[in-house]
Amino acid sequence: MKKVILLDIDGVLVHHGGYRAALHATLNHFASLMGLDHFDFPEEKLAELEKRGIFSEWDMVPLLLAALWNDILTHRPIPSLPADLFSAAVQIGRNMNGYMPLELIVPAECKPVDGQYPAEAALLHGCFSSIPIDLRTNLLSQSRNVNFSQTMRLFQHYSLGSRGFSETYDLPAEVETESLLHTHDRSNIDDAIRDRLFQPNVHLAGLTARPSAPPREVDDSHFGYAPEAEIALKLVGLADIPLIAFGKLEYLAAQRGLDAGMLIKPSPVHALAATAAALTGDEWSGLQSAGDWYQTGKLNGVFANLPREFELYVVEDTLGGIRSTLAAGEVLRQNGFDVTVHALGLTSGSVSKIEAFTQAGIRHFETWEALIVGCGL
């Protein structure tokens, strides 16, 4: 029987040291403007956010910075602050007068909402109310818009490097830095695991929220599309497998007047597109057919030519892609497919990931080797 295996990138194929390094570099840039050269943004806080369903550094950075500023302004209020983040950071630092937050608190009500990015949801829920509204809006809204979000723009400098940033977005570099993706990412799989994945009747696809180029079948301009997912697949020796990443979903959304945030995992659209791309090798056809289902409720297009029976696997380190794939499996079964879904968690020993998978009833493994043996892949 055919097997489709959907592979997350960060925490599954790649140890995502680059994104973590870029997150810390971005936060430390603001801390330095405030005169806090040694402020600690602990990894435990990032794991806590992931456990709450906040996975993207594009959301983590503004939420953690908001938590820091909200605490300071609660204890050291400033009557008037500029809406520009960099200018505000300088003024907040000058007004601290020795005060130092002991813990960064992202309120429990600041939680993900379907169709909203977590930073945007925090703004709409009125979180971090000690930050003036204009500054809070600039900090938390449009966290994927490089022309608006100062945190996202700075983060992309560190991720891509100054030169890569300018080439991707056709914008001048604002800081000089090397690409932390190139210097800090490393492969989670070796030749033996890669060989086990490339078996007869096994069809692979990447399933990730990483930025990416548009679908490989289209010839439109790549300006504004950061090929971060492609960089990762090249690093692990899987550059030729189909990929459904954030940039591909952005492209589909732009063509149809949709919100890409409604299409990305945990939406079933993400996994439906990846499943079709895995079986056909065609990213754009899979995206269009999954988009048709989203807009009409009908599973047509390329799905009409797919095998009616197959096993669908997803390997994830968080629950977003698992929920997307489980929902996609249900859509497929409702449309006459005989599909068995195998949701597999990869923890790398993380206590928070083990707890999250255990609470969700998801079978999980500490290493790729244990996963391969345990699942017979």
C-alpha positions as CSV (number, residue, x, y, z in Angstrom):
1,M,0.0,0.0,0.0
2,K,1.2,3.5,-0.7
3,K,2.4,5.6,2.2
4,V,2.4,9.4,2.3
5,I,4.7,10.9,4.9
6,L,4.4,14.6,5.7
7,L,7.5,16.0,7.4
8,D,7.7,19.1,9.5
9,I,11.0,20.9,9.3
10,D,11.9,22.6,12.5
11,G,12.4,20.2,15.3
12,V,11.9,17.2,12.9
13,L,14.2,17.4,9.9
14,V,16.3,20.3,11.3
15,H,17.5,21.3,14.7
16,H,16.3,24.9,14.4
17,G,19.2,26.7,16.1
18,G,19.1,29.4,13.5
19,Y,15.6,30.6,14.4
20,R,16.3,30.5,18.1
21,A,19.5,32.4,17.6
22,A,17.6,35.0,15.5
23,L,14.9,35.3,18.1
24,H,17.5,36.0,20.8
25,A,19.4,38.4,18.6
26,T,16.2,40.3,17.9
27,L,15.1,40.5,21.5
28,N,18.7,41.4,22.6
29,H,18.8,44.2,20.0
30,F,15.8,45.8,21.8
31,A,17.2,45.1,25.2
32,S,20.4,46.7,24.2
33,L,18.6,49.9,23.2
34,M,17.1,49.8,26.7
35,G,20.5,49.5,28.3
36,L,19.8,45.8,29.3
37,D,22.8,44.2,27.8
38,H,22.5,41.0,29.9
39,F,18.7,40.5,30.1
40,D,17.7,36.8,29.9
41,F,14.9,35.5,27.7
42,P,15.0,31.9,29.0
43,E,14.4,28.8,26.8
44,E,11.8,27.6,29.3
45,K,9.6,30.6,28.4
46,L,9.8,29.7,24.7
47,A,8.8,26.1,25.5
48,E,5.9,27.4,27.5
49,L,4.7,29.4,24.5
50,E,5.0,26.4,22.3
51,K,3.0,24.3,24.7
52,R,0.3,27.0,24.4
53,G,0.2,26.7,20.6
54,I,2.4,29.7,19.9
55,F,5.1,28.2,17.6
56,S,6.3,31.0,15.3
57,E,9.2,33.3,16.3
58,W,7.4,36.0,14.4
59,D,4.8,35.9,17.2
60,M,7.1,35.0,20.1
61,V,9.3,38.1,19.6
62,P,6.5,40.7,19.8
63,L,4.8,38.8,22.7
64,L,7.9,38.5,24.8
65,L,8.9,42.1,24.1
66,A,5.3,43.2,25.0
67,A,5.5,41.2,28.2
68,L,8.8,42.9,29.1
69,W,7.5,46.4,28.3
70,N,4.1,45.9,30.0
71,D,5.8,44.9,33.2
72,I,8.2,47.9,33.2
73,L,5.4,50.4,32.3
74,T,3.1,49.0,35.0
75,H,5.8,49.8,37.5
76,R,7.4,52.8,35.8
77,P,4.7,54.4,33.7
78,I,5.6,57.0,31.0
79,P,2.9,59.6,30.1
80,S,3.9,59.7,26.4
81,L,5.7,57.2,24.3
82,P,6.5,57.2,20.5
83,A,4.8,54.5,18.4
84,D,8.1,53.6,16.8
85,L,9.5,50.5,18.6
86,F,13.1,51.5,18.5
87,S,12.5,55.0,19.9
88,A,10.1,53.6,22.5
89,A,12.8,51.1,23.6
90,V,15.3,53.9,24.3
91,Q,12.8,55.9,26.3
92,I,11.6,52.9,28.3
93,G,15.2,52.1,29.2
94,R,15.9,55.6,30.3
95,N,12.9,55.6,32.6
96,M,13.5,52.3,34.3
97,N,15.5,53.8,37.2
98,G,16.9,50.5,38.3
99,Y,13.7,48.5,38.0
100,M,14.2,45.0,36.6
101,P,11.4,42.5,35.8
102,L,11.9,39.2,37.4
103,E,9.7,37.1,35.0
104,L,8.1,37.7,31.6
105,I,4.4,37.0,31.8
106,V,2.4,36.4,28.6
107,P,-1.2,36.4,30.0
108,A,-3.2,33.2,29.7
109,E,-5.9,35.0,27.7
110,C,-3.3,35.8,25.1
111,K,-4.0,32.5,23.3
112,P,-4.2,31.5,19.6
113,V,-7.6,31.9,18.0
114,D,-8.6,30.2,14.7
115,G,-7.8,32.5,11.8
116,Q,-5.7,34.9,13.9
117,Y,-2.0,34.9,14.5
118,P,-1.2,34.9,18.3
119,A,0.3,38.4,18.4
120,E,-2.7,39.8,16.6
121,A,-5.1,37.9,19.0
122,A,-3.3,39.4,22.0
123,L,-3.9,42.9,20.6
124,L,-7.6,42.1,20.0
125,H,-8.0,40.7,23.5
126,G,-6.6,43.8,25.1
127,C,-3.5,42.2,26.5
128,F,-0.6,44.3,27.7
129,S,-2.8,47.2,28.6
130,S,0.0,49.2,30.2
131,I,1.6,49.8,26.7
132,P,0.0,52.8,25.0
133,I,-2.3,51.6,22.2
134,D,-0.4,53.1,19.3
135,L,2.8,51.5,20.4
136,R,1.0,48.2,21.2
137,T,-0.6,48.2,17.8
138,N,2.7,48.6,16.1
139,L,4.2,45.9,18.2
140,L,1.5,43.2,17.9
141,S,-0.3,43.7,14.6
142,Q,0.7,42.5,11.1
143,S,3.4,40.3,12.5
144,R,4.0,38.8,9.0
145,N,4.2,42.1,7.1
146,V,7.9,43.0,6.6
147,N,6.9,46.6,5.6
148,F,5.0,47.2,8.8
149,S,6.3,45.0,11.6
150,Q,9.6,46.2,13.0
151,T,10.1,43.0,15.0
152,M,9.5,40.8,12.0
153,R,11.8,42.9,9.8
154,L,14.6,42.8,12.3
155,F,14.2,39.1,12.8
156,Q,14.4,38.5,9.1
157,H,17.8,40.3,9.0
158,Y,19.2,37.8,11.5
159,S,17.6,34.8,9.9
160,L,18.6,35.5,6.3
161,G,21.6,37.7,6.8
162,S,21.8,41.4,5.7
163,R,22.5,40.5,2.1
164,G,19.8,37.8,2.0
165,F,17.3,40.2,3.5
166,S,17.9,42.8,0.8
167,E,17.8,40.3,-2.0
168,T,14.5,38.7,-0.7
169,Y,12.6,41.9,0.1
170,D,14.2,44.5,-2.2
171,L,14.8,46.7,0.9
172,P,18.0,48.2,2.3
173,A,19.6,46.4,5.2
174,E,19.1,48.1,8.5
175,V,21.7,46.0,10.5
176,E,24.7,44.1,9.3
177,T,24.7,40.4,10.2
178,E,25.4,37.0,8.8
179,S,22.6,34.5,8.3
180,L,22.0,32.6,11.5
181,L,20.0,29.9,9.6
182,H,23.3,29.1,7.8
183,T,25.5,29.2,10.9
184,H,23.2,27.6,13.5
185,D,20.8,25.1,11.8
186,R,21.9,21.4,11.6
187,S,20.3,18.3,10.1
188,N,18.3,15.9,12.4
189,I,18.6,13.1,9.9
190,D,21.5,11.1,8.6
191,D,22.0,9.0,5.5
192,A,20.5,5.9,7.1
193,I,17.2,7.7,8.0
194,R,17.1,9.3,4.6
195,D,17.4,6.0,2.9
196,R,14.6,4.6,5.1
197,L,12.3,7.5,3.9
198,F,13.1,6.9,0.3
199,Q,11.4,3.5,0.0
200,P,9.2,2.2,-2.9
201,N,5.6,3.3,-2.6
202,V,6.6,6.0,-0.1
203,H,5.7,9.6,-1.1
204,L,7.2,12.5,0.9
205,A,6.3,16.1,1.3
206,G,7.4,18.9,3.6
207,L,4.7,20.4,5.8
208,T,6.0,23.6,7.5
209,A,5.1,27.1,8.6
210,R,8.5,28.3,7.4
211,P,8.6,31.1,4.8
212,S,9.3,29.8,1.3
213,A,9.4,30.6,-2.3
214,P,6.1,30.4,-4.3
215,P,5.1,27.0,-5.7
216,R,7.9,25.7,-7.9
217,E,5.6,25.3,-11.0
218,V,4.9,29.1,-11.2
219,D,7.3,31.6,-12.7
220,D,6.2,34.8,-10.8
221,S,8.6,37.1,-9.1
222,H,10.0,35.7,-5.8
223,F,10.4,39.2,-4.2
224,G,9.1,39.1,-0.7
225,Y,9.3,35.3,-0.5
226,A,12.1,34.2,1.8
227,P,13.3,30.6,0.7
228,E,13.9,29.5,4.3
229,A,12.1,26.2,4.0
230,E,14.0,25.4,0.8
231,I,17.3,26.2,2.6
232,A,16.4,23.6,5.3
233,L,15.4,20.9,2.8
234,K,18.7,21.4,1.0
235,L,20.6,21.1,4.3
236,V,19.0,17.7,5.1
237,G,19.4,16.3,1.5
238,L,15.7,16.5,0.7
239,A,15.7,19.4,-1.7
240,D,13.7,17.6,-4.4
241,I,10.7,16.5,-2.4
242,P,7.5,18.6,-2.8
243,L,7.0,21.3,-0.1
244,I,4.0,23.1,1.2
245,A,5.3,26.0,3.3
246,F,4.0,29.4,4.3
247,G,5.2,31.1,1.1
248,K,3.3,28.6,-1.0
249,L,0.1,29.2,1.0
250,E,0.7,33.0,0.8
251,Y,0.9,32.7,-3.0
252,L,-2.4,30.8,-3.1
253,A,-4.0,33.3,-0.8
254,A,-2.8,36.2,-2.9
255,Q,-4.3,34.6,-6.1
256,R,-7.7,34.1,-4.5
257,G,-8.1,37.0,-2.1
258,L,-7.8,34.8,1.0
259,D,-6.0,35.1,4.3
260,A,-3.0,32.8,4.4
261,G,-3.4,32.6,8.2
262,M,-6.6,30.6,7.6
263,L,-4.9,28.1,5.4
264,I,-1.8,27.2,7.4
265,K,-1.7,24.3,9.9
266,P,-3.7,23.4,11.9
267,S,-6.1,24.1,9.0
268,P,-6.7,20.9,7.0
269,V,-5.9,22.9,3.8
270,H,-2.2,22.7,4.6
271,A,-2.1,18.9,5.0
272,L,-4.5,18.4,2.1
273,A,-2.2,20.3,-0.2
274,A,0.9,18.5,1.1
275,T,-0.8,15.1,0.6
276,A,-1.7,15.9,-3.0
277,A,1.7,17.3,-3.7
278,A,3.4,14.2,-2.2
279,L,1.4,11.8,-4.4
280,T,1.6,13.9,-7.6
281,G,4.9,15.8,-7.2
282,D,3.0,19.0,-8.2
283,E,2.8,21.7,-5.5
284,W,0.7,24.2,-7.4
285,S,-2.0,21.6,-8.4
286,G,-2.2,20.4,-4.8
287,L,-2.5,23.9,-3.5
288,Q,-5.2,24.9,-5.9
289,S,-7.3,21.7,-5.2
290,A,-7.0,22.2,-1.5
291,G,-8.0,25.8,-2.0
292,D,-11.0,24.7,-4.0
293,W,-12.1,22.5,-1.1
294,Y,-11.7,25.4,1.4
295,Q,-13.8,27.7,-0.8
296,T,-16.5,25.2,-2.0
297,G,-16.4,22.3,0.4
298,K,-15.9,20.0,-2.6
299,L,-12.8,17.8,-3.0
300,N,-12.2,17.8,-6.7
301,G,-9.3,18.8,-9.0
302,V,-6.2,16.7,-8.6
303,F,-7.8,14.6,-5.8
304,A,-10.0,12.9,-8.4
305,N,-6.9,11.2,-9.8
306,L,-5.3,10.2,-6.5
307,P,-5.2,6.5,-5.3
308,R,-8.3,5.8,-3.2
309,E,-6.5,3.9,-0.5
310,F,-3.2,4.9,1.2
311,E,-1.7,5.4,4.6
312,L,-1.0,9.0,5.7
313,Y,1.8,9.7,8.2
314,V,2.8,13.0,9.7
315,V,5.9,13.5,11.8
316,E,5.8,16.7,13.9
317,D,7.3,18.1,17.0
318,T,4.3,20.2,17.8
319,L,0.5,19.7,17.5
320,G,-0.2,22.1,14.6
321,G,0.7,19.8,11.7
322,I,-0.8,16.8,13.5
323,R,-4.2,18.5,13.9
324,S,-4.0,19.6,10.2
325,T,-3.3,16.0,9.1
326,L,-5.9,14.4,11.3
327,A,-8.5,16.9,9.9
328,A,-7.3,16.3,6.4
329,G,-7.7,12.6,6.9
330,E,-11.3,13.1,8.0
331,V,-12.0,15.2,4.9
332,L,-10.5,12.5,2.7
333,R,-12.6,9.8,4.3
334,Q,-15.8,11.8,4.0
335,N,-15.0,12.0,0.2
336,G,-14.6,8.2,-0.3
337,F,-10.9,7.7,0.4
338,D,-9.8,4.7,2.5
339,V,-7.1,6.6,4.5
340,T,-5.5,5.6,7.8
341,V,-3.7,8.5,9.6
342,H,-0.7,7.9,11.7
343,A,0.2,10.9,13.8
344,L,3.8,10.7,15.2
345,G,5.5,13.1,17.6
346,L,9.2,13.7,17.8
347,T,10.3,15.1,21.1
348,S,14.1,15.2,21.1
349,G,13.7,14.7,24.9
350,S,11.8,18.0,25.5
351,V,9.7,17.6,28.6
352,S,7.1,20.1,27.3
353,K,6.7,18.3,24.0
354,I,6.4,15.0,25.8
355,E,3.7,16.4,28.0
356,A,1.8,18.0,25.1
357,F,1.8,14.8,23.0
358,T,0.8,12.7,26.0
359,Q,-2.1,14.9,26.9
360,A,-3.2,14.8,23.3
361,G,-2.9,11.0,23.1
362,I,-0.3,11.2,20.3
363,R,2.3,8.5,20.0
364,H,5.7,10.0,20.4
365,F,9.4,9.2,20.2
366,E,12.6,10.8,21.5
367,T,14.7,10.2,18.4
368,W,14.3,9.5,14.7
369,E,15.9,6.1,15.2
370,A,13.3,5.1,17.8
371,L,10.5,6.5,15.5
372,I,11.7,4.5,12.5
373,V,11.9,1.2,14.5
374,G,8.7,1.8,16.5
375,C,6.6,2.5,13.4
376,G,8.2,0.1,10.9
377,L,8.9,2.9,8.4
